[in-house]
Amino acid sequence: MSSETTTPSTSLVWRDMTVFDGLETLPESMAVVVSDGHIRQLTPMSRFDTSDLDQYHDMGSGGVMTPGLVDCHTHLVFGGSRADEYEARLEGVSYEEIARRGGGILSTVNATREAREDELYAAARPRLEALMADGVTCVEIKSGYGLDVDNELKMLRVARRLGADLPVRVVTTLLGAHALPPEYRDDSDGYIDLVCDEMIPRAAAEGLADAVDVFCEKIAFSVAQCERVFHAAIKHGLPIKAHAEQLSNLGGTAMAAELGALSADHIEYLDQHGINAMRKSGSVAVILPGAFLTLRETQKPPIAELRAAGVPMAVATDANPGSSPLFMPTLMLNLACTLFQLTPREALSGMTAHAASALGMKEVGRLYEGAPADLCVWDITTPAELAYAVQPGRLRQRLFKGDVNS
């Protein structure tokens, strides 16, 4: 990815832009000025004047400007591939038989444990670059395929390294309570002890995690076990998030919201009690249409009820090796609309302003004077086109901290 950087005293100027600010499309054609890594002017063309700019570089006119996309739920760091399982399932092999052959999530755990950090980095970097090429400037990367202290921290170190090496903001989330590792097959409480007493303290002490997540589900961990993980995270000053209500309604979302969770993700089986708890706490509902599509689910998230309650809805790729091997954020905008009936505006807010809120990041996902210049310029005429068409090649310019990358 090439980079075009101007001197600090040079402003970048766009004219006649349709601007989506993260929540809505501004009513007038706008001029945008960027300097020193921030948006310095966001001005209607009718009032724009370059006379007060010492030096500026004209970056073009027309098109749509949005905040850089925020992918607030991914599992980009993992070892191996599950393409063989995908093929086997389509050839009629059952999930149970695949599991007996050593497949499923534990095959990813084994491959991730066996991989060196450099190998995980080399595999994850193209996945992250694919997101960036589709407009992402901020991404969350979860652990969850190590399932022991050393390997979970190994995954988080790789995620940190990706953020240090590439022009993108990387937020890391410890998902130690993702699945039960084979060595704890008959002792799930013992594994939760490990997560709470060793994994979280180590991740916090080494500065490797920005948040802690859990998978609250019958096939994973109970509400009580997840609550223990959350209290350990809070004790160490880490925000909390939850995979919840994906396959059944256990009440994990309500519990997480009552403890101040940034988000509850998946939530296909969320009930009104959980919605009310999210509304009260301000937790974000993260919608993951890629997993819904890949798993051929039929239970949809309660979009109308979330909308009526005023719960903010984010959209993310859930990019992972099993249930959502999809690495195209703008495809998620389309799927959120076609599968779940979000409006194009809701979907785009869900991958900008609301996605940033799901990560606890108020400084990104919005366009306003003084905001960091993480933004995208698209060769389209209206913001709705990003959700309407699944079409690569529309990204004209991508800015990260004021530098132009294309």
N, C-alpha and C positions, 0 to 999 in steps of 0.2 A: 504494500500500500504506500503510494507516494505521498509526500507531504510538501505543501507550499506554505512557507512561513515568511511573514513580513517583519520589518524592524518594529520595535515597540512603539515608535512614534507614528507609524503608518496605520491609518484606519482602513478597514474593509467596508465597502458600501454596496448594498443591494437596493434596487429601486423597483417600484411597482410590484411588490410582493403581496400575494395572498398569505396571510399569517394565521396559523393555528397556534394559539398560545399555550396549549396543554389542556384547556377546558373548552374553548370555543374559538370559532373563526372570527377574527376582527372584522368589523363592518366596512373598513375602508382599505384601499390599496396603500401599502405601507413602504416606507424606507427604513432600512435597518443598518446601523453602524456598529461595527465591532472593533474594539481596540483593547490591548493589554489583557486579552483573554476573556473579556466581558462584553455584554451588550450595552453600548453607551447611548444609543438612541433607538427608539422604536416609535416612529413618527409618521402620521399620515402624509402622503405625498403632497397634499395641498399646502402643507406647512414646512416642507423639508427645504433646508438651505445648507449648502456645503461651504459657505463662506467662512464658517468658524472652524473648519477642519484644516489643519496645517498641511498634512499630507494624507492622501487617501488613494486607495486602489479600487477601481470600479469592478465589482464582481459579477455584474450582469443584472438583468431585469426579468421580470415575469416568472411564473412558476409558483410553487407553494413552499413556504418555510414552516417547519415544525420543530419542536424540541427534538433533540436526539432521542431515539427510541430507548426505552428502559425495559430490559427483559428481566423481570423480578423473580423468576423461578426457573432455574436450570440445574442440570446434573452433568456438566460438561466434562468433568475429569473422571475418567474410568478406563479400565483396561479391557482389552478383548473386543469381541463383537458378538452379537446375537442374531446375525443374519441367518445362520443355519436353523435356529429355532423358528424364526419368522417363516422360512421356507417349509420347515416341517409342519408347522401348524396349518399352513395353507394346503399341504398335502394330506391333511386329515389326522395327524398325530395329536393326541390329547395333551392338555397341559400336565396331567398327572404323569403321563409317560415321559414327557420332556423333563419333568422334575426328577423322575427316577433315573434318567440318563445323566443327571448332574446339571441340568439346565436351569433356566430362570435366574432370579437375582443372585443366587449363590454362585452361578458360573461367572458373573461379573465380579463378585467379591473375590473369588479365587484368582481371576486374571488381574485384578487390581492389586491384590496382595503380592502377587509374583512380580509385578512390574516395578522397575526402578523409577525414581522421580523423573529422570530425564526422558524415559520412555512415556510416562504419563503426560509430561509436558509436550512432547513431540506429537502425541495423538490428539491432545486437547486443543493445541494452538489452531489448527485448521478449522475446527468447529467454531471457535471463538471468532476467527477471521471471517467465517461465513456470516455470522450474526452482524459483525461490523459492516460487511459489504452490503447488508440490507438495512443499514441505518442505525444500528445499536451503538450508543455511546456509554451506556451503563448496564452492567449485567451482574446478577447474583449467581454465584457458583456454590453449590452445596457439596459437602462430603457425603458419606453414607454407603460407600462400597468397600470400606476398609473393615469396619465393625470390630476393630480393636484399637487400642490407644495409638500405637505407632503408625498404623496404616491410615487411620482417620487424619492424624496430624500430617502425614505425608501428602494426602490429597489437598489439605488446606494450604500447605506450603507451595504446592504446584499452582493452585489458584492465585495465591499472592504473587508468585513469580510472573504469571501471565499478566496480571495487572501492572506489574512493574515494567514489563517489556513492551507492551502494546498500548496504543493511544485509546484507552478505554478505562472507565472506572469499574473496578471489580470489587464487589461486596461478597464476603465469604460467610457461609453459614455452616455450622457444625450440625450434621444430621446423624449423629451416632445412633440414635434410636430410630433407625430406618427399617431394620429387619433383625431377626434373631440369628446370630452367627452359629455355625454348627457346633462349636465347642460349648455353647450354652443352650443346646437344644432342649434340655429338660430343666432349665433354671433361668427363666426370663427375669425374675426379680434380681437374681445375681448379676445378670448383664446390666440391668438398670443401675445397680450399685456401681458397677464399673463406669458407666457413663457419668453418673453424678459425682462419684468420689475421685475419679482419676482423669477421665477424658475432658470434662468441662474445665476443671481447674488447670490442667496442662494447656489447653487451647487458650484460655484466658491469660494465663501467665506469659505465654509466648506470643501473645498478640496476633493469633492466627484466625480468630473467629470474630465476626461482627454481630452474629446472632446465633441462636440455637433453635433448631427445628425438631419435630417429632413426627412419626407416622402413627396416628391414633386410629386404630382399626382392628377388627377381630383377627386378621391375619398378621397383625404386628403387635401393638402395645395397647394396654387398657387405658382408660381415662385416668385412673389412679396412678398408673406408672408414668404416664406423660406429665401429670401434675408434679410428680417428684422431680422429673427432669427440669421442668420449668422453674421450680423453686431453686434448684441448684444453679440454673442459669442466672436468675435474678440475683441470687446471692453474690455472683461473680460479675455483676454489672452488665450482663448481656441481654439484649432484647430477645423476645421469643416469637415464634411462628409455628404454625401447625398444618400438616397434611391431615385433613379431617373430613368426615362425612363423605368419603369418596365411594365407598361400597355399602355403607349402612349408616344408620343414625345412632351413634353412641353417645353424643353429647360433648364430644371433644371440642367443637367450635365454641360452645357456650363457656366451657371451662377456660379455654385459652383466652377468650375475650374478657372474661371476668378478671383475669390476671394481667390484662393490658397488652395482649398480643398485637403485634404489628399487622398480622394478616392471618386468615384461615384460607387454605388453598384446596382446590378441587370442589368440595362442598356440594356435590350432586344431591346428597340426601339431607341437606340442611333443613331444619324445621323452623317454625316461627319463633320459638324460644331462642334458638341460636341466632336468628336474624335480629331479634330485639337486643340480645346481648352485644352483638357487633355494632348495632346502631348506638347503643349507650357508650361503648368503649371507644368508638372511632376506628375499630379494626377494619382493614380492607379485605374484601372478598376477591380472591385471585382465581380467575376463571382459566381453565386449561383445556381448550378444545382439542389440542393435538392428542392428548391421552384418550379423551372421549372418542375421537375418530379411530385411533389405532386399535383400541380395545373393543370397538363396535358396541359401546355402551348405549343404553336406551333411556336411562334416568338422567334428565337434564337438571342443571342447577336452577334454583328458584329465582330466575332473573326478574320476573315481574314483581315478586315480593321484595327482593332486594332493592329494586328501583323505587318502589312505593315507600320503603322505609328510609330511603336516602343513604343506604350503605354504599360507599364508593366501590366500584368494581374495576379491578385490574385484569389485564390479559397477558399471558406469558406463554413461552414455547414449551416449558417442561422438557426441554431437550435432554434426552437420556437414551440409553442403549436398548431399553425394553419396550416401554409403553408409549414413548413419543420420540422416535428417532428422526425428529424434524428440526431443522436448523434454519428456518426462514421465518423471521418475525412477521413480515407483512402477510404471509399465508395465514398466520394466527388471527390477524385482523379480519380477513375474509371468513374464516371458519367461525369466529365469534359471532359474526353477523348471520351467516347462513345456517349454522347449527343451533345457536342459542338466541337468535333474534335481538342481539344488541344492535343499536343504530351505529352507523359509521362513526358518528361523533363520539358515542360512548366507547366504542372499540379503540379509537385513537387516543382518547383520554386515558383509557385503560392501559395503554402502552407508553404513556408519557407521565402526566401529573399523578394519576392514581397509582401507577406502578412505582413511582418514586416514593410515594407515601407508604406503600407496602414494604419498602426498605428503610423507612425512617429517614429518607433523604429529601428534605424540603428544598434544597438548593438546586436540584436538577429536575428535569421533566416539565419545566415551565419556561416561557419566553417573556421577559419583562426587563425594563431598564435596570442594569446592575446585575443581572443574572449571569452565571458562567456561560460562555459562548459554546455550549454543547448543542449543536443544532444540525438540521438537515435541510437541504434545498432539493426539491423534487421536480422533475419535468412532468408535471401534471397541472391541471387547471383548477381543480377543487380538492380539498382534503379527502372527500369521500372516495375519490378514485383509489386511494391506497387500500381501502377495504373492498372496493368493488371488483378490482381486477387482480389476479395473481400473475404478476408480470415483472420479472427482473429487469434491471437496466434503467429504472426511473430515477435513481439517486444521482443527482447532478454533483452535489458537493456535500461533504460531511465534515463538520467542524468539531474538534475536540479541544477544549480550553483555548479556543480562538485560532487554532491552526487548521488549515484546510487540508483534508485528506480525501482522495477520490480514487 
